Amino acid sequence: METGEVFAIDLWKILFMLINLFLIYLILKRFLYKPVKKMFEMREQEVAETYQKADAAEAEAHQLKDQYEKKLSGAKLEAEEIVRSATKRAQLRSESMIGDAKDTVSNMMVRAEEQIESEKKKAVNEIKDEIADIALMAASNVLEKEMDAGDHKKLIDEFIDKVGDGPWQN
């Protein structure tokens, strides 16, 4: 071996190596690089879709939360309105019942006063009738007898005894 051959450049070998390198590049590109690149693109697309789905789910969750809060505040307002309305109806009914009770009591008082007045007039008329009867009896007794003071006293005593036994005294 000569020293010149160790460092000698063989063009055929270089050409053959370049062709082999190019063939290996093409084979690697076709069978390794493209599938790996395709796998990375698919994975990247899956990750992007996952992020999109997560963003959509988050937006939907916010939308549902807003709807829920609106419904909740609406339900609170509706509940407050129902309570307010029920309270107002109860108050009106209470006032109506109190008014009816006052009217009933007033009517009862008027009837009682009318009944008392009627009974009073009836009693006064009965007393007048009895007094008239008594006066008539006394007058008839006086007319029957001509009296002196002793007879008069005796007549009054008899009259009082008769009247004491009469029906008007209870």
Summary of the structure (lengths in Angstrom):
residues: 170
radius of gyration: 64.9
end to end distance: 174.1
largest distance: 205.5
contacts: 333
relative contact order: 0.03
helix: 91%
strand: 0%
